[in-house]
Amino acid sequence: MGVQGDRKPDAPIGEELIAESGHTDAELQTRVDNDRAISLYRSAGWQLTDRLIHNAHHGIEYDEHVLVKHLDDRVDVQSSSSPASDPSARQSSSTLMNATEPAP
């Protein structure tokens, strides 16, 4: 998944699906030089951490920032048919969403 253009997503469907599946937190990574993606994610509530991940693909080495977001408030608590709506059934785990651009 990559960030295309300056368009901000209307509805973070992926975040809702992750929260509805029982996860309370998510994290993603994006290249340290991808200022547009970092800006977009921060405007959507993602928090930049001090963690860096070093990667090497096809002989190209680069670092990525790790961003995190608490998703607990994304779940529709009015839906009693979903196990995710029961806070005691929620998982406190992270889901990784890769936000890197493919190497040229």
C-alpha positions as CSV (number, residue, x, y, z in Angstrom):
1,M,0.0,0.0,0.0
2,G,1.4,3.4,-0.9
3,V,0.2,7.0,-0.6
4,Q,-0.9,8.4,-3.9
5,G,-1.4,12.1,-4.4
6,D,-2.6,14.5,-1.7
7,R,-6.0,12.9,-1.2
8,K,-6.9,12.1,2.4
9,P,-9.0,8.9,2.7
10,D,-12.7,9.6,3.4
11,A,-13.1,6.6,5.7
12,P,-10.2,4.5,7.1
13,I,-11.9,1.2,6.2
14,G,-8.7,-0.8,6.9
15,E,-8.5,0.6,10.5
16,E,-12.1,-0.3,11.1
17,L,-11.6,-3.8,9.9
18,I,-8.6,-4.3,12.1
19,A,-10.5,-2.9,15.2
20,E,-13.6,-5.0,14.4
21,S,-11.4,-8.1,14.4
22,G,-10.5,-7.4,18.0
23,H,-7.2,-5.5,17.8
24,T,-6.8,-2.4,19.9
25,D,-3.6,-1.0,18.4
26,A,-2.0,-1.0,15.0
27,E,1.4,0.0,13.6
28,L,2.8,0.7,10.2
29,Q,6.1,1.6,8.7
30,T,7.0,4.1,6.1
31,R,10.4,5.2,4.7
32,V,12.0,8.0,6.6
33,D,12.3,10.1,3.4
34,N,8.5,9.7,2.6
35,D,7.4,13.1,4.1
36,R,4.0,13.1,2.3
37,A,3.1,9.7,3.8
38,I,4.3,10.7,7.3
39,S,2.3,13.9,7.1
40,L,-0.9,12.0,5.9
41,Y,-0.7,9.4,8.6
42,R,0.0,12.0,11.3
43,S,-3.1,14.0,10.2
44,A,-5.1,10.8,10.5
45,G,-4.1,10.3,14.1
46,W,-1.0,8.0,13.7
47,Q,1.9,8.8,16.1
48,L,5.5,8.7,15.0
49,T,7.6,6.6,17.4
50,D,11.4,6.7,17.9
51,R,11.7,3.2,16.5
52,L,13.5,2.8,13.1
53,I,13.6,-0.4,11.0
54,H,16.5,-0.9,8.7
55,N,15.6,-2.8,5.4
56,A,17.5,-4.0,2.4
57,H,15.7,-5.1,-0.7
58,H,17.3,-5.8,-4.1
59,G,20.6,-4.3,-2.9
60,I,18.9,-1.0,-1.7
61,E,19.2,-0.2,1.9
62,Y,16.8,2.2,3.7
63,D,15.3,3.0,7.1
64,E,11.6,3.2,8.0
65,H,9.8,5.0,10.8
66,V,7.3,3.0,12.8
67,L,4.0,4.8,13.4
68,V,1.3,3.5,15.9
69,K,-2.4,4.2,16.4
70,H,-4.8,3.2,19.1
71,L,-7.9,1.8,17.4
72,D,-10.2,1.1,20.4
73,D,-12.6,4.0,19.6
74,R,-13.1,2.8,16.0
75,V,-15.4,-0.1,17.0
76,D,-19.1,0.5,16.9
77,V,-20.1,-0.3,20.4
78,Q,-23.8,-0.3,19.5
79,S,-23.3,-3.6,17.6
80,S,-23.8,-6.2,20.2
81,S,-23.6,-9.1,17.7
82,S,-19.8,-8.6,17.2
83,P,-17.4,-10.1,19.8
84,A,-15.2,-7.0,19.2
85,S,-17.8,-4.8,20.8
86,D,-17.2,-6.6,24.1
87,P,-14.2,-4.8,25.6
88,S,-13.3,-7.9,27.6
89,A,-13.0,-9.9,24.4
90,R,-10.7,-7.3,22.7
91,Q,-7.1,-8.3,21.9
92,S,-4.3,-6.0,22.9
93,S,-2.1,-6.7,20.0
94,S,-0.6,-4.8,17.0
95,T,-1.3,-5.3,13.4
96,L,1.4,-4.3,10.9
97,M,0.3,-2.3,7.8
98,N,3.2,-1.9,5.4
99,A,3.2,1.6,3.9
100,T,6.4,1.5,2.0
101,E,6.8,2.3,-1.7
102,P,8.3,-0.6,-3.8
103,A,12.0,-0.2,-4.7
104,P,12.6,1.2,-8.2
